[in-house]
């Protein structure tokens, strides 16, 4: 049996459905029993609780052959890093207590770094904690999500602009579709390599200007790319509704990417092939 977290999100839902389609026994973790009803109809077992609840998670993992997990962001909590660490500790202790032999973790490029990566620091902590727990860990270090284009949708629709917080709007970099992440995670669970590994997962490369052009074409308007200098990242995000703490965390991550320190360094690399057009096509 495989236990899957995050099934109400883009990645976990794909992992669970892919496993079910291959006839695997699946248990999905949900915080609300109502959200598990549809999964029960599909043939999955349901466990209701939170990842940060160590006792619940240890019980849910009892007898599992593999576990897909992530470190869900909580943008409302005060003390973002403290909450990340609390959740990571609960996951690690539950994995240790239940002796799950294999964990597939949705991580991120840059997770090998302890500092200067914003919210990726929590994944650095969790990766190392899981390795120390003695389980086989497959850390999928994913590239920039294609779905992040949706964060600029309001500005595009309302103001006709596409904010750019990268050093150059014309520099292309890999962007991965979350469905490709889920498919890889399911494959790694079903066909475990037998050793702990870091797998870099990259996708097609696009520049911010190319993304803006594609989004503009979908919306029927030409979008103006607005370059936001590094010193303007925090104020811009606060103005957009982020807390000061969260804005500073995102700004630190942006700076890490801009400097080139956040990059693929895994044991092996996989490529997702879904184009960003698939995300943009769903926008209404």
C-alpha positions, 0 to 999 in steps of 0.5 A, a space after each residue: 500500500 502507498 500513502 499519499 499526502 497532498 491529494 487536494 493539490 495539483 501534485 498529490 492528486 496525480 500521484 494517487 490517481 496514477 497509482 490507482 490506475 495501475 491497480 495499486 492499493 492507495 491510502 490518501 491523507 486529507 484534513 477534511 473527510 468531505 474532501 476524501 469522499 471522491 477518493 473513496 469512490 475511486 477505490 482509495 482508503 481515506 485517513 483524516 488528519 494533518 501532516 503536522 500531527 505526528 501521532 495521526 501520521 504514524 498510524 496512517 503510515 503503519 504497514 505502508 510500502 511507500 509514502 509520498 509527501 511534501 511540505 505544504 506551505 501555510 501562508 497564513 501562519 506567523 513564523 513560517 520557518 517554525 511551522 515548516 520545521 514543526 511539520 518536517 519533524 512530525 513527518 520525520 518522526 512518523 516515518 521513523 516510528 512506522 518504519 516506512 521503507 521508502 519516501 518520495 518527497 516533493 522537494 525543490 532545486 536548491 534544497 541542498 543549500 542551508 541558507 539563502 533560498 527562502 522557503 526552500 530552506 524547509 525542504 533542506 531541513 526535511 530532506 536531511 531529517 528523512 535521510 537520518 531517519 533511515 528510510 530510502 529517500 527519493 527527493 524530487 527536486 522540481 524546477 519552477 512550477 508552470 502554474 506560477 503563471 497564475 499568480 500574475 493573472 490578476 495583474 494581467 487581467 486588471 492592469 494589462 501587465 506581467 511583473 518580472 522579478 528575474 534579472 532578465 525578462 528574456 532569459 529562458 529557464 526550466 518550468 515544470 508542469 505539476 502533472 509531470 511531477 506527480 507522474 514521476 513521483 508515482 513511478 518512483 514509488 512503484 519502481 523504487 531504485 533501492 537507494 536514496 537519490 536526488 532526482 532533478 526534474 526540469 521542464 521546457 524552458 521559457 522566458 518571462 516575456 514568452 510566458 507573458 506573450 502566451 498569457 496575453 494571447 489567451 486573454 486577448 490583449 498585449 501584456 506589458 512586462 514590468 521589471 521589478 528591481 530587487 529592492 522593489 520585490 518586498 514592497 511590491 509583494 506587500 502591496 499585493 497582499 503578502 505579509 512582510 515576513 512572507 514577502 521577505 522569504 520570497 524575495 530571498 528565494 528570488 535572489 537565490 535564483 538570480 545569483 545562480 546558486 539555486 540550480 540542479 545538482 542531483 544524482 540524476 535528471 528527468 525531463 517533463 515535456 508538458 508545455 506551459 500552454 497546457 496551464 494557460 489553456 485552462 484559464 477562463 
